[in-house]
Amino acid sequence: MNTTTPYGDWLTITQAGRYLNVSVAFLRKRVRTRSVPFARIGSKSLRFRRIDLDNWMEVNSSVCPSGGLFATS
């Protein structure tokens, strides 16, 4: 993962999706199942810390036979 982003340490759900190269729907599902680290600001705003997303991807990824990584969640 890239160590810097133009967004800073806390990302919106759209920014987090771009950072991880996944859809917003994918992240929303992970939030509902509490399988991705996030913070809720007020009743609706979600924020994701870049370092937490990096760690989550490391833990939830496996090496595929072609040598790349793929998420297992």
N, C-alpha and C positions, 0 to 999 in steps of 0.2 A: 504494500500500500504506500501511497505517496505520504510523506511526512508533513507536508504543508498543504493547506487549502486556502483559496481566496476568501473563504467564509469565516475563518476564525475557529475557535475550539467548539462552539455550540452551533449545531446545524438544524435547520427546519427539516420537516419530513421530505420536502422536495429536494433540498440540498443534500440530505443524507442519501436519498435514492440515487442522485447523480454521482455522489462520491463512491457509492458501492456498486454503481451500474446495475441497479435493480429498480423495479417499478414502485411507485407510491403504494399501490395496492398490496404488493408483497410486504412492504414495511408495516402497513396498517394491520395486516393479518398477524405479523409477528408481535406487534404491540398488543393486539387482542389476546394472544396466547401467552403474553409476557415472556417471550423467548428472545427478545432483543432488549438491550438496556436503553432506557429512555427516561426523560423527565417530563412531567406535565406542568405547564404554566397556566394557572387558572383552570377552567373546566375543559378547554378544548385544545389549546396550543401544545404541541409536542416538540421537544427538543432532544437532540441526540449529540452526545459528546464524541468527537472524532476518535479519541484514544479508546473509548469504550467500543465503538464500532470496529476499530482495527482488531482489538482483542477478541471480540465476538466472532469476527470472520476467521481468525486464526483457530479458535476452538471448534468452530462449526464447519470447517472446510476439510476436505480430503484430497489426496492426490489421485487424479484419474489416470487410467492406463496410458493415455497419450502424453502424460507428464505435466498437464495443467492442473489447476485447482478447480474444484467445484464445491458449492455449498451443500451441506448435508441436511440443513433444516428446511 
